[in-house]
Amino acid sequence: MRQIILTFILVSGGFLFAKGVKLPSQPEDFFTDGYCRQIVAKTCQTGAKSVRAYVDGKWQNYPLAHFPSAFMEWNIERRLEYLDIIRKMMNGDTEQGPELAGPHNGMVATYGYAGQGSKFKLNNAVKGMGFLPKASKIDSVLAVLNKTIDSPMPEKLNVLESMYKDADNLFDMDRQVSLELYAEPKFLTQTFTNQMIYPVSTIVFLDIPSYKLKTIARLLDPNDPSLTDYEKKTVEYINLIHSYFHGAFDKKFIAVIYYVCEVYDNSPGRLDARGLMIAP
């Protein structure tokens, strides 16, 4: 079945591969010379109206959706709550840490490849989620983060708080970002293999209110020499904001941009929610 899926993509997308780009016949070969290159989705910058992806045997344009105000109010309010709880923990005012529920931990559903002897191509995994600065803001944000990366945690919390409070001005309102922390040449996660061949991904946040995002996932390997300047800065930012809070790592991870095409209110018990689409 693996060979059938990949052969179908190779044949159906022949016009793409005329440029010399081919999807490997085996998922184990997604990495070449130490890096991977996803070829079923395109990067789009701030202000783009749609994202282009190769889905169901053809290239398609998926219109992007902006986050509704209700989603943003919930997201930012909960993130600020996290920071406040961490401050209280550091001051000894509480021993209870932030809840796992909320906007940071998105449950990502993907489809495409049944690995490790499984009969199921469908997969779900919890990923840390965040916002991406606009192209016009990313340089200044990187400068602030790099300047304060070694500052005491209270100062870093203040930096994060200022970013969240300026979210509308600072961030793109049609995407979320994450990292592929575990995929590497000798170990492939199912989320990674699925997104490498089929970029459609759904994100659900466990909370009340609860939201669901239907997205196109774009993977960017920091070691890929073909990355554009914007893509390099995007990869740098996503890795840096992760290290900013969790501490330094000895490598840069594959970055993932989730371009949001549809937003749903999954909150229970309300007639205007229960899985209804609220954007576009």
VENTA-V528821 format. One record per backbone hydrogen bond with DSSP energy under -1.0 kcal/mol. NH is the residue of the N-H (numbers start at 1). CO is the residue of the C=O. Records with the same first field share a line. If there is no record, write none. Layout:
NH=CO, CO
//
This chain:
5=1
6=2
7=3
8=4
9=5
10=6
11=7
12=8
13=9
14=11
16=13
17=13
19=16
20=17
29=26
30=27
32=35
35=32
42=52
48=45
51=62
53=60
54=40
55=58
58=55
60=53
62=51
64=49
65=260
67=173
72=68
73=69
74=70
75=71
76=72
77=73
78=74
79=75
80=76
81=77
82=78
83=79
84=80
85=81
86=82
87=83
88=84
89=85
90=86
91=87
93=88
102=206
106=127
107=204
108=125
109=202
110=123
118=115
123=110
125=108
127=106
129=104
130=177
134=170
137=134
138=134
141=137
142=138
143=139
144=140
145=141
146=142
147=143
148=144
151=148
156=152
157=153
158=154
159=155
160=156
161=157
162=158
163=159
164=160
165=161
167=164
170=166
171=167
172=132
176=258
177=130
178=256
180=254
181=179
184=187
187=184
193=189
194=190
195=191
196=192
197=193
198=194
201=215
202=109
203=213
204=107
205=211
212=264
213=203
214=262
215=201
216=259
217=199
218=257
220=255
224=221
227=224
232=228
233=229
234=230
235=231
236=232
237=233
238=234
239=235
240=236
241=237
242=238
243=239
244=240
246=242
247=243
255=220
256=178
257=218
258=176
259=216
260=174
261=214
262=214
263=279
264=212
265=276
266=210
273=270
274=267
275=265
276=265
278=263
279=263
//
